[in-house]
Structures are given as structure tokens and as C-alpha cells.
């Protein structure tokens, strides 16, 4: 005979803050939805985790790193339940053979994603607060592009960059540990040997553009065991340049983990929530 169990459901007033996040709003529950927009004549696909609550709610746009497989997805549901919508997209050429993925193309797609989410119909549909859009991502394709997009748009004030790549460093992608293996493992869909034009490399270099981040609210994280983008090559030069340029609202954290911070994801979730609440002023 199967043993019957009675599950005690707490009243929300008796819950801790992190438990309360998981109580569903009966009127405005969380949801997921596909989305798409057009850029330079091509369709760009993506999706959104719509935060619960009447809103309008903040929205975090996650840009995938060059490989396309890491979007920090472990943050999506916890942030969504805490009142922060999370949207993401697949840059042109990343998962198809019709076009070629490029960093400047992905940056263009990110900017178009921002414009799409700010359009009145989309804003109303997904309950988005256009004054509280956060850009985020990992490595060069996610973290660096998010920072550069914010530098080039005065309306974008918040960026969460995990292990952003330092394009000012004197090294090619082929010198990055694991780059050749990543190219082979993706059946050469992902070309880590991509020839980055000098003009694009200069545009994506954060250090000489550090003064453009004054007035922005930034969270930059890295792993002490990162061999792909070591702290002394990526994190420290970028953070030092930003502080020297007078970027006051800069939070930098180094966790005891590798490039993707996989062994510190629960801590990463708590850090991001605390930053959104304490530094950005969001209710979450």
C-alpha cells in the first residue's frame, strides 16, 4: 500500500524572501513565449521568460557567447519568479548555415533586440519597463558585446558581464586555450579562428572606451580558475581601466570557479539578485 503524505504549504507571510519568489501570482503568473524580429532583412529568433506580476517589470537581455550554448540559463527561472523578465536571442549565423556569425553582426542583432522590446506593442504584451532594461551575457560574445552595446546607447544603463573578453589583449583567438577543440566539437559550425577585422576589434575593446561607461551601473564577474579568459588578462585590466575612468557604480566579483562559473551558480544567482536590488534599485 502506498503511503499517503500530507504536504504543508506555507502562507506567503511566513516565508523567507527566496521562498516567497516561488509563490505564483494568480492574476499575472510567469510565462514563456517565443519571439522574433528582423534585422538587415533576416529574421532573428529568440524567446522570453515573462516575469510574474502586473509590472511593468525590468527585463534582462541575455546575449549568448560565441559558441551559442552558454546563456547563463540557470538564472532565467529564478529571476523570472523574482519579477525580472529574461529575454534571449540567437544571433544570425549562430545556429544556421544561411549566414555567417560575426561579432559585429551579433552586436547589431542585440541592438535590434533592444529596439524590438521597446516597441509599444511588445512592451505592453510582455509588461516590460523600458527604463529598466539590463544587458547581460558571458565571455566575448555575451559579456563584451553587452558592455559595448550599453556604451553606444545612453538609454542603456545596466550591464551584467560574466567573464567579458578583453579584445585589447595582444593575442588571437587561436591562442585561447580550448579554442581549437571548441571549433572541432561544433563540427566547425563555430569558427573560433574567425578573422576579426581590426576596426571591429577596436570597437569591441572596452579599455580605450572606459570613459563611455561613466554613469552606467555595472556588474563584472570572473572565475579565479578561468584559463580561457584569465583574471590577469581579462578581468583585472578591464576593471582597472573602468575605475581609472571614474566609473563609480562598478561592482566586480571574482569567484572560485572556471570560465562559466558552473560550480558557483547558486552564489551567482544571489549576487545578481542583490546587485539588481541594491545597485540598480529594482524590487526583486
Sine and cosine of phi, psi and omega as CSV:
sin_phi,cos_phi,sin_psi,cos_psi,sin_omega,cos_omega
0.00,0.00,0.72,-0.69,-0.01,-1.00
-0.96,0.28,0.73,-0.68,0.02,-1.00
-0.97,0.24,0.76,-0.65,0.02,-1.00
-1.00,0.02,0.65,-0.76,0.00,-1.00
-0.84,-0.55,0.61,-0.79,0.08,-1.00
-0.97,-0.24,0.84,-0.54,-0.01,-1.00
-0.99,-0.11,0.83,-0.55,0.02,-1.00
-0.99,0.12,0.85,-0.53,0.02,-1.00
-0.98,-0.20,0.85,-0.52,-0.03,-1.00
-0.95,0.30,0.55,-0.84,0.20,-0.98
-0.96,0.30,0.62,-0.79,-0.09,-1.00
-0.86,0.51,-0.48,0.88,-0.02,-1.00
-0.95,0.32,-0.31,0.95,-0.01,-1.00
-1.00,-0.08,0.02,1.00,-0.09,-1.00
-1.00,-0.04,0.42,-0.91,0.16,-0.99
-0.97,0.26,0.26,-0.96,-0.06,-1.00
-0.84,0.54,-0.70,0.72,-0.05,-1.00
-0.94,0.34,-0.42,0.91,0.07,-1.00
-0.97,0.22,-0.58,0.82,-0.05,-1.00
-0.91,0.41,-0.46,0.89,0.03,-1.00
-0.83,0.56,-0.47,0.88,-0.15,-0.99
-0.99,-0.11,0.20,0.98,0.12,-0.99
-1.00,0.01,0.88,-0.48,-0.10,-1.00
-0.95,0.31,0.70,-0.71,0.10,-0.99
-0.95,0.32,0.87,-0.50,-0.06,-1.00
-0.94,0.34,-0.35,0.94,-0.04,-1.00
-0.99,-0.16,-0.67,0.74,-0.01,-1.00
-0.83,-0.56,0.96,0.27,-0.04,-1.00
-0.96,0.28,0.29,-0.96,0.08,-1.00
-0.93,0.37,0.38,-0.93,-0.02,-1.00
-0.45,-0.89,0.27,-0.96,0.13,-0.99
-0.83,-0.55,0.50,-0.87,-0.02,-1.00
-0.43,-0.90,0.63,-0.78,0.16,-0.99
-0.95,0.30,0.35,-0.94,0.09,-1.00
-0.50,-0.87,0.30,-0.95,0.08,-1.00
-0.42,-0.91,0.42,-0.91,0.09,-1.00
-0.52,-0.85,0.13,-0.99,-0.05,-1.00
-0.90,-0.43,0.61,-0.79,0.05,-1.00
-0.58,-0.81,0.83,-0.56,0.02,-1.00
0.79,0.61,0.64,0.77,0.09,-1.00
1.00,0.09,0.00,1.00,-0.01,-1.00
-0.88,-0.47,0.47,-0.88,0.03,-1.00
-1.00,0.09,0.63,-0.77,0.06,-1.00
-0.87,-0.49,0.83,-0.56,-0.05,-1.00
-0.99,-0.12,0.42,-0.91,0.04,-1.00
-0.21,-0.98,-0.29,-0.96,0.01,-1.00
-0.36,-0.93,0.21,-0.98,0.02,-1.00
-0.61,-0.79,0.66,-0.75,0.18,-0.98
-0.99,-0.14,0.95,-0.31,-0.09,-1.00
-0.99,0.11,0.84,-0.55,-0.02,-1.00
-0.91,0.41,0.53,-0.85,0.08,-1.00
-0.97,0.24,0.30,-0.96,-0.05,-1.00
0.96,-0.27,0.45,-0.90,-0.06,-1.00
-0.90,0.44,-0.48,0.88,0.00,-1.00
0.96,0.29,-0.24,-0.97,0.07,1.00
-0.93,0.37,0.58,-0.81,-0.09,-1.00
-0.95,-0.31,0.45,-0.89,0.13,-0.99
-0.88,0.47,0.37,-0.93,0.01,-1.00
-0.68,-0.73,0.80,-0.60,0.07,-1.00
-0.99,-0.16,0.85,-0.53,0.04,-1.00
-0.99,-0.14,0.88,-0.47,-0.01,-1.00
-0.99,-0.16,0.84,-0.55,0.07,-1.00
-0.98,-0.20,0.78,-0.62,-0.04,-1.00
-0.95,0.32,0.46,-0.89,0.07,-1.00
-0.95,0.31,0.07,-1.00,-0.17,-0.99
-0.81,0.58,-0.61,0.79,0.00,-1.00
-0.93,0.38,-0.42,0.91,0.04,-1.00
1.00,0.08,-0.08,1.00,-0.07,-1.00
-0.98,-0.20,-0.21,0.98,-0.03,-1.00
-0.90,-0.45,0.93,-0.36,0.03,-1.00
-0.83,-0.56,0.29,0.96,-0.05,-1.00
0.84,0.54,0.69,0.72,-0.10,-1.00
-0.89,0.46,-0.35,0.94,0.02,-1.00
-0.90,0.44,-0.28,0.96,0.01,-1.00
-1.00,0.04,-0.31,0.95,-0.19,-0.98
-0.86,0.51,-0.84,0.54,-0.10,-1.00
-0.93,0.38,-0.72,0.69,0.03,-1.00
-0.85,0.53,-0.65,0.76,0.02,-1.00
-0.94,0.35,-0.64,0.77,0.02,-1.00
-0.86,0.52,-0.70,0.72,0.00,-1.00
-0.95,0.32,-0.37,0.93,0.02,-1.00
-1.00,0.02,0.04,1.00,0.06,-1.00
0.98,-0.18,0.24,0.97,0.03,-1.00
-0.90,-0.43,0.91,-0.40,0.07,-1.00
-0.94,0.35,0.50,-0.87,0.02,-1.00
-0.76,-0.65,0.85,-0.53,0.02,-1.00
-0.88,-0.47,0.50,-0.86,0.06,-1.00
-0.57,-0.82,0.24,-0.97,-0.03,-1.00
-0.53,-0.85,0.28,-0.96,0.07,-1.00
-0.95,-0.31,0.94,-0.33,0.00,-1.00
-0.83,0.56,0.50,-0.87,0.01,-1.00
-0.83,0.56,0.71,-0.71,0.03,-1.00
1.00,0.06,-0.13,0.99,-0.07,-1.00
-0.96,0.27,-0.68,0.74,-0.04,-1.00
-0.81,-0.58,0.42,0.91,0.07,-1.00
-0.59,-0.81,0.19,-0.98,-0.03,-1.00
-0.95,-0.30,0.07,1.00,-0.03,-1.00
-0.97,0.26,-0.52,0.86,-0.03,-1.00
-0.75,-0.66,0.14,-0.99,0.00,-1.00
-0.94,-0.33,0.78,-0.63,0.04,-1.00
-0.94,0.35,0.74,-0.68,0.12,-0.99
-0.68,-0.73,0.41,-0.91,0.00,-1.00
-0.92,0.39,-0.65,0.76,0.02,-1.00
-0.94,0.33,-0.51,0.86,0.09,-1.00
-0.92,0.40,-0.66,0.75,0.04,-1.00
-0.91,0.42,-0.61,0.80,0.05,-1.00
-0.90,0.44,-0.66,0.75,0.06,-1.00
-0.89,0.46,-0.65,0.76,0.03,-1.00
-0.90,0.43,-0.65,0.76,0.03,-1.00
-0.88,0.48,-0.70,0.72,0.01,-1.00
-0.90,0.44,-0.60,0.80,0.02,-1.00
-0.94,0.33,-0.54,0.84,0.07,-1.00
-0.88,0.47,-0.67,0.74,0.05,-1.00
-0.87,0.50,-0.73,0.69,0.01,-1.00
-0.88,0.47,-0.65,0.76,0.01,-1.00
-0.88,0.47,-0.74,0.68,-0.03,-1.00
-0.94,0.35,-0.37,0.93,0.03,-1.00
-1.00,0.06,-0.14,0.99,0.00,-1.00
-0.91,0.40,0.63,-0.78,-0.12,-0.99
-0.81,0.59,-0.68,0.74,-0.04,-1.00
-0.91,0.41,-0.66,0.75,-0.02,-1.00
-0.95,0.32,-0.66,0.75,0.04,-1.00
-0.84,0.54,-0.71,0.71,-0.01,-1.00
-0.93,0.37,-0.67,0.74,-0.05,-1.00
-0.89,0.46,-0.67,0.74,-0.10,-1.00
-0.96,-0.27,0.14,0.99,0.08,-1.00
0.83,0.55,0.79,0.61,-0.08,-1.00
-0.99,-0.15,0.71,-0.70,0.13,-0.99
-1.00,-0.02,0.96,-0.28,-0.10,-0.99
-0.94,0.35,-0.24,0.97,0.06,-1.00
-1.00,0.10,-0.15,0.99,-0.05,-1.00
-0.80,-0.61,0.82,0.57,0.09,-1.00
-1.00,-0.09,0.77,-0.64,0.00,-1.00
-0.92,-0.39,0.68,-0.73,0.10,-1.00
-0.98,-0.21,0.64,-0.76,-0.03,-1.00
-0.45,-0.89,0.30,-0.96,0.03,-1.00
0.26,-0.96,0.00,-1.00,-0.09,-1.00
-0.84,-0.54,0.58,-0.81,0.12,-0.99
0.91,0.41,-0.37,-0.93,-0.08,-1.00
-0.94,0.35,-0.68,0.74,-0.04,-1.00
-0.96,0.28,-0.35,0.94,-0.02,-1.00
-0.92,-0.38,-0.86,0.51,-0.04,-1.00
-0.92,0.39,-0.75,0.66,-0.02,-1.00
-0.91,0.42,-0.72,0.70,-0.01,-1.00
-0.89,0.46,-0.58,0.81,0.03,-1.00
-0.89,0.45,-0.68,0.74,0.03,-1.00
-0.90,0.44,-0.70,0.71,-0.04,-1.00
-0.92,0.39,-0.65,0.76,0.03,-1.00
-0.87,0.50,-0.63,0.78,0.02,-1.00
-0.94,0.35,-0.61,0.79,0.02,-1.00
-0.89,0.46,-0.52,0.85,-0.07,-1.00
-1.00,-0.07,0.08,1.00,0.01,-1.00
-0.67,-0.74,0.95,-0.31,-0.05,-1.00
-0.90,0.44,-0.29,0.96,0.00,-1.00
-0.99,0.13,-0.22,0.98,-0.01,-1.00
-0.99,-0.14,0.93,-0.37,-0.17,-0.99
-0.93,-0.36,-0.19,0.98,-0.13,-0.99
-0.82,-0.57,0.76,-0.65,0.01,-1.00
-0.65,-0.76,0.73,-0.68,0.14,-0.99
-0.90,-0.43,0.94,-0.33,-0.06,-1.00
-0.89,-0.45,0.89,-0.46,0.03,-1.00
-0.99,-0.16,0.84,-0.55,-0.02,-1.00
0.70,0.71,0.80,0.60,0.02,-1.00
-0.89,0.46,0.64,-0.77,-0.04,-1.00
-0.99,0.16,0.65,-0.76,0.00,-1.00
-1.00,-0.08,0.99,-0.16,-0.01,-1.00
-0.97,0.24,-0.06,1.00,0.09,-1.00
-0.99,0.13,-0.29,0.96,-0.04,-1.00
-0.91,0.40,0.60,-0.80,-0.03,-1.00
-0.99,0.11,0.95,0.32,0.07,-1.00
-0.43,-0.90,0.48,-0.88,0.03,-1.00
-1.00,-0.10,0.23,-0.97,0.01,-1.00
-0.89,0.46,-0.48,0.88,-0.01,-1.00
-0.94,0.34,-0.29,0.96,0.05,-1.00
-1.00,0.06,-0.17,0.99,-0.02,-1.00
-0.97,0.25,0.81,-0.59,0.00,-1.00
-0.83,0.56,0.78,-0.63,0.04,-1.00
1.00,-0.02,-0.12,0.99,-0.07,-1.00
-0.89,0.45,-0.69,0.72,-0.02,-1.00
-0.90,0.43,-0.67,0.75,0.01,-1.00
-0.89,0.45,-0.64,0.77,0.00,-1.00
-0.90,0.44,-0.61,0.79,0.03,-1.00
-0.90,0.44,-0.71,0.70,-0.02,-1.00
-0.93,0.36,-0.67,0.74,-0.04,-1.00
-0.91,0.41,-0.41,0.91,0.01,-1.00
-1.00,-0.04,0.21,0.98,-0.04,-1.00
0.84,0.55,0.61,0.79,0.02,-1.00
0.88,0.47,0.27,0.96,0.12,-0.99
-0.92,0.40,-0.59,0.81,-0.02,-1.00
-0.97,-0.26,0.92,-0.39,-0.06,-1.00
-1.00,-0.08,1.00,-0.06,0.03,-1.00
-0.95,0.30,-0.11,0.99,0.05,-1.00
-0.99,-0.11,0.29,0.96,-0.08,-1.00
-0.80,0.60,0.63,-0.77,0.03,-1.00
-1.00,0.06,0.97,-0.25,-0.03,-1.00
-1.00,0.03,0.91,-0.42,0.00,-1.00
-0.83,0.56,0.54,-0.84,-0.06,-1.00
-0.86,0.51,-0.60,0.80,0.01,-1.00
-0.90,0.43,-0.61,0.79,0.02,-1.00
-0.94,0.34,-0.70,0.72,0.03,-1.00
-0.85,0.52,-0.67,0.75,0.02,-1.00
-0.90,0.43,-0.65,0.76,0.01,-1.00
-0.90,0.43,-0.59,0.81,-0.06,-1.00
-1.00,0.05,0.00,1.00,-0.01,-1.00
-0.99,0.14,0.92,-0.40,-0.09,-1.00
-0.95,0.31,-0.64,0.77,-0.16,-0.99
-0.86,0.52,-0.77,0.64,0.02,-1.00
-0.94,0.34,-0.20,0.98,0.01,-1.00
-0.96,-0.27,0.27,0.96,-0.13,-0.99
-0.82,0.57,-0.61,0.79,-0.04,-1.00
-0.91,0.42,-0.35,0.94,0.00,-1.00
-0.96,0.29,-0.14,0.99,-0.01,-1.00
-0.99,-0.15,0.01,1.00,0.06,-1.00
-0.89,0.46,0.76,-0.65,-0.03,-1.00
1.00,-0.07,-0.17,0.98,0.05,-1.00
-1.00,0.03,0.38,-0.93,0.09,-1.00
-0.94,-0.33,0.91,-0.42,-0.17,-0.99
-0.86,-0.51,0.62,-0.79,0.18,-0.98
-0.83,-0.56,0.88,-0.47,-0.01,-1.00
-0.84,-0.54,0.82,-0.57,-0.05,-1.00
-0.82,-0.57,0.46,-0.89,0.08,-1.00
-0.49,-0.87,0.20,-0.98,0.02,-1.00
-0.95,-0.32,0.70,-0.72,-0.03,-1.00
-0.91,0.42,-0.37,0.93,-0.01,-1.00
-0.97,-0.24,0.29,0.96,-0.01,-1.00
-0.94,0.33,0.89,-0.45,0.06,-1.00
-0.99,-0.14,-0.32,0.95,0.02,-1.00
-0.96,0.27,-0.65,0.76,-0.03,-1.00
-0.65,-0.76,0.95,0.30,-0.13,-0.99
-0.83,0.56,0.50,-0.87,-0.04,-1.00
-0.81,0.59,-0.69,0.72,-0.07,-1.00
-0.96,0.29,-0.30,0.95,0.02,-1.00
-1.00,-0.09,-0.65,0.76,-0.07,-1.00
-0.97,-0.26,-0.90,0.43,-0.15,-0.99
-0.89,0.46,-0.83,0.56,-0.13,-0.99
-0.89,0.46,-0.74,0.67,0.02,-1.00
-0.87,0.49,-0.62,0.79,0.00,-1.00
-0.93,0.38,-0.75,0.66,-0.02,-1.00
-0.90,0.44,-0.68,0.73,0.01,-1.00
-0.88,0.48,-0.66,0.76,0.00,-1.00
-0.91,0.40,-0.66,0.75,0.00,-1.00
-0.90,0.43,-0.68,0.73,0.02,-1.00
-0.91,0.41,-0.65,0.76,0.01,-1.00
-0.90,0.43,-0.50,0.87,0.00,-1.00
-0.99,0.17,-0.12,0.99,0.04,-1.00
1.00,-0.07,0.37,0.93,0.07,-1.00
-0.97,0.26,0.96,-0.28,-0.13,-0.99
-0.99,0.15,-0.63,0.78,-0.08,-1.00
-1.00,-0.09,0.92,0.40,-0.01,-1.00
-0.86,-0.51,0.85,-0.53,0.09,-1.00
-0.92,-0.39,0.85,-0.52,0.05,-1.00
-0.85,-0.53,0.69,-0.72,-0.07,-1.00
-0.71,-0.70,0.71,-0.70,0.12,-0.99
-0.90,-0.43,0.88,-0.48,0.00,-1.00
-0.98,-0.20,0.45,-0.89,0.01,-1.00
-0.98,0.18,0.99,0.15,-0.06,-1.00
-0.32,-0.95,-0.07,-1.00,0.01,-1.00
-1.00,-0.08,-0.32,-0.95,-0.13,-0.99
-0.86,0.52,-0.66,0.75,-0.06,-1.00
-1.00,-0.02,0.00,1.00,-0.03,-1.00
0.82,0.57,0.55,0.83,-0.09,-1.00
-0.89,0.46,-0.58,0.81,-0.05,-1.00
-0.99,0.11,0.05,1.00,-0.01,-1.00
-0.77,-0.64,0.45,0.89,-0.04,-1.00
-0.90,0.45,-0.65,0.76,0.07,-1.00
-0.87,0.50,-0.65,0.76,0.04,-1.00
-0.92,0.38,-0.61,0.79,0.04,-1.00
-0.87,0.49,-0.69,0.73,0.03,-1.00
-0.85,0.52,-0.72,0.69,-0.01,-1.00
-0.91,0.42,-0.64,0.77,0.01,-1.00
-0.90,0.44,-0.70,0.71,-0.02,-1.00
-0.90,0.43,-0.70,0.72,0.03,-1.00
-0.88,0.48,-0.69,0.72,0.00,-1.00
-0.90,0.44,-0.65,0.76,0.03,-1.00
-0.90,0.43,-0.70,0.71,0.02,-1.00
-0.88,0.47,-0.60,0.80,-0.02,-1.00
-0.98,0.22,-0.78,0.63,-0.17,-0.99
-1.00,0.08,-0.58,0.81,-0.05,-1.00
-0.99,-0.12,-0.57,0.82,-0.01,-1.00
-1.00,-0.07,-0.29,0.96,0.03,-1.00
0.98,0.17,0.34,0.94,0.01,-1.00
-1.00,0.10,0.47,-0.88,0.07,-1.00
-1.00,-0.05,0.95,-0.30,0.00,-1.00
-0.45,-0.89,0.00,0.00,0.00,0.00
